[in-house]
Amino acid sequence: MTLQQLRYVVAVAETGNITEAAKRLFIAQPSLTNAIRELEKEMQITIFHRTNRGVSISNEGDVFLSYARQVLEQTSLLEERFLNPKERKSRFSVSCQHYSFAVNAFVDVIRKFGGSQYDFTLRETQTYEIIEDVSRLKSEIGILYTSSKNEDVIGKMLRQNGLEFQELFVAKPHVFLSSVHPLAEKQVVSLEDLEEYPYLSFEQGEYNSFYFSEEILSTLDRKKNIKVRDRATLFNLLIGLDGYTVSSGVISKELNGENIIAKPLDVDEQMRIGTITQKSMPLSRYGKAYMEALKRHIPH
């Protein structure tokens, strides 16, 4: 077993595809396939199941990868300390729903570890993809919410993928509005107040079920609906169309500007916002720093 082989299996796990992993590693696909088979033979385990769509990680492969990541992390620390420290590139990835505190924490980690070279990824993406990214090691940490409506389905998916949910905070639903919205002066907004205004939500693609909706109360019937893919578009439409969306109420003026405000929504519901990680995998130093940074940017 070599460090190179460990890097190979981690790359395949992150991409879910041997062809894509070979491109990333700049080696021929047959060479990568042979290296992994030799490692599996030596360790007497099956790390990956081969399918028509790529590869999936076996149960024993999941455990093996957790140890492989620890070995590579410790190796990286040694190399950064003693071997060409200026040439080492930091790598870290997070997948999350659209939360400003997640972005602010990510900035903190880059400022702490970035150095002269780094390769960090923050994916504000669809709920199903967040779970998939963390389960396939594409991201070390995911951030999403659960509620009384979706927790059974989300919890089942997490268990099936060997993931665990750790609560960051509980939030009452709020609406995000333009600061000049006709309802902007109200202290609390009701669903009846919102009936005539466009409702904006983040599109969930193939998995556009209310279980995966980023917005709580997504099962309600609304007269005017607009789905978007990114935060900037949603906020521009909030301002331009007197629209609204439902979220946690945590807002960053630095990221979202002065034109977006949050108002409590008069409903009997709550959102449990938290992180998802691999159960058997200790966090890297970047992951640990990110978790600490999250605590600084969430409500207390």
N, C-alpha and C positions, 0 to 999 in steps of 0.2 A: 504494500500500500504506500502510495506517495502523496505528497501535498498536491501535485498536479492532478492526480486522479480525484482527490477531494474537491478541487476547484472545478473539475469537469462535472461531477455529479451535482454540485450546487448550481452551476450554470444551467444544466438541463432542467433541474427542478424549477428554477426561476422562469425559464422560457416555456416549459411544458412541451418542448419540441426539440428533437436532436438536431435537426437541420438548422434551426435558428440559433441554438447553442453553439454549433460548430462555426457559424458565421461570426458570432460574438467573440469566440476564442481564437479565430483565425487558424483553424485546423480543418482537415478534410473530415467529412462526415464518417467515412468508414473507420478512420483512426480514432475518432471520439467513441464510436460504437464499440470498437474492440477494447478500448481502455476501460470502459464501464463494465463490459462483460468480464474482463480479467479481474476487475475489482470485486464484482459480485461473486465470481468463482472463488477468489482468495478468501473472501469473508463468509462464503457459504450462505449468502442471502440473495433475495431478489429485491433490488432497490426500486426498479421501475417495472411497471406493466406496460408493454407496448400495445398501442391501439391504432386504429386507422386515423385518428385525429391527433396523434402524438404519443405522449407518455403520461401515465398517472403514477403517483408515488404509492408504493405498497405500505402496509402498516409497519413492517420492520424497516422499510426504507425511510419512513418518517422519523423513526427513532435514530437510525444511522445518520441521517442528515442533521439532526439536532447536535450530535457529537461532532460531525464534520464541521459545522459552522463554528463551534467553540474552538476547535483546533485551528481553523483558519483565522479566526479573530485573534487568538493568542500569537499566532505566527505573524500576523500583520503588526501587532504591537512590537514584537521583537525587531521586525524589519524596519519599522519606522524609527525605532530607538537606535539601532546599530548599523543598518544597511541603507545607504543613500536616503536618509530621512527626508531630504528636500524633494525627492522624486516620487514618493509614495502618494497615491491618490485615495482620498477618503470616499467611501461609498455608503449610502444610506437611502432608504426609500420608505415613504408613508403613503397609504391610500385612505382617503377620507371623504365623508360628505362635506358639504360646503359650509365650513365653520371658520370664522375669522381667527378664533383662538388657536386652531390647528395650524394656521399659516404663521401666526406670531411665534408660536413655539418652534416651528421649523426654522424661522429666521434666527432664533436664539442658538440653535444647534449649529447652523452654518457659521455664525459668528464665533462660536467656541472652537469648532473643529476644522473649519474650511481650509485654512492655510493657503498655500499658493496653488494647490490643485485639489479639486474634489469633483465627485460625480454623485450628486444628491438628486432625488426625485420626489416630488410631491404631486400625487394624483388626486385631484378632486373629481370623483367619478361616481358611477352608479353603484347602488347598494350591493347588488349581486357581485359586481366586479371587485368590490372591496373585500368581500369574503373570499372570493377566488384568488385574489392577489396574495393575501396572507397565507392561505392554505397551500399555495404553490411557491411560497417563499419569494414571490416577486416584490412584496413589501414586507418589512419586518413588523410594522404596526398598522392597524386599521382603526378608523374612528367612525362610529355610527350610533344611532339611538334605537332603543326599544320602547314599546309602550304596551298597554294592555291588549291592543289590537294585533300586534305583530310579534310579541315576544315568544310565543310558542313556535312559530315557523322559523324565526331567526335563531332561536335557541337550538332547535333541532338541526339546522344547517351547521351551526358552529360545532355541535357535538359530533356530527358526521365527519367534519373536516379536522377534528382534533384541535379545535380552537377554544379559547376561553374569553369571556367578556368580563372586563373590570370596570365598574362604574366610576366615572369621574365626578358627575354631579347630576342632580335631578332638577329639571326646569319646568316651569309652567309655560304652556304655549303662549307665544306672542305673535303679533302680526308686524311685518316690516312694511312701512309706508314711506312715501315721499314726505318730506318735511312740510310741503305745501298741500298735501292731500286734504280734502274736505273733512276727514276724520282726525286730522293731526292734533287737534286741540282736545280731543276726548281723553279722559284719564284711563278708561277701560273701553274696549271695543267689543261689541257682540256680533254673533254670526248674522243677526238680522241687519245690523248696520252695514255689513259688507255685501249684501245680496246683489246690489246693482253694479258692483265694481269687478273688473277682471281679476281672476285668480291665476297667479303664476306658480308653476311648479317645475321641478327638475325632471326631465324626461328620463325614463328608466329602460328604454330600448326594448329588447326581447323580453325582459322580465318586468313589464310595466304593470305589475300587480300592486294592489294597495299594501300588501305585506312588505314590499320593497320601496315604497314611496318614501322620499326624504322628508315629506311634510306630514305631520300628524293630522288626523281628521280627513284623510284623503278619500274616505268613502262617501263623504257628503256630496250631494248633487248640487252643482253650481251652474249658473246660467252662462257664465263667460269663463272659458278656460284657455290658458296659453301655456304650452310646455316649452322649455328651453334647455340648453345643454351647459351653459356656463354662467358664472356669477355676474359678470359685467353686463351681459345681455339682460338678465333678469332685473338688475337694478336700473338699467336704462329704461326698461319697459315700466317698471314701478313708477318712475318719475314721469315718463311721457304719456302714460295712459291712466294715471291714477289707479294703478293696480295694487295688489297686495300679495304677500305670501305668508305662510305660517312657519315659524321657526322657534328656536330656543329663547330668543330675546337677547342673546349675547352678541354685541355688535362692536366693531372697531372703527372709530372715526378715521384713524390713520389709513385703514384699508378701504373703507366704504364711503368715506367723505362725510360731510355735514348734511347731505341731502336725504339720507336714509335714517329713519327713526324706528324704534321698537315700541309697541303698545301692548299691554297685557290683553289677552283674549279671554272673554268671560265664558269658559267651558270647564267642565269637571274632568280634566285629563292631565297627564304629566308625561314628560319625556325623560327617560334614563339614558343619558349620553355617556358613552364609555369607549374604551379601547378594546380591540381584539388582537390576540397574539397566539402564537403556537404554544400549546400546553407544555410540551416537553423541551422547548428551546429557551435557554436563558437569553436575556436581552444583551445585545452588543453595547459597547460604551456609548454609541450614538443613540441607541434605543433607550438606555437608561437616562441619558441627558435629555432626550425628548420628553420622556415621562415627567421628569422634574420640571421641565419648561412648561408643560401643559398645566401643571398645578399653579404656576404663576399667572396664567392667563385665563383661568376659568373662575366663575363666581364662587365666593366663599361664604 
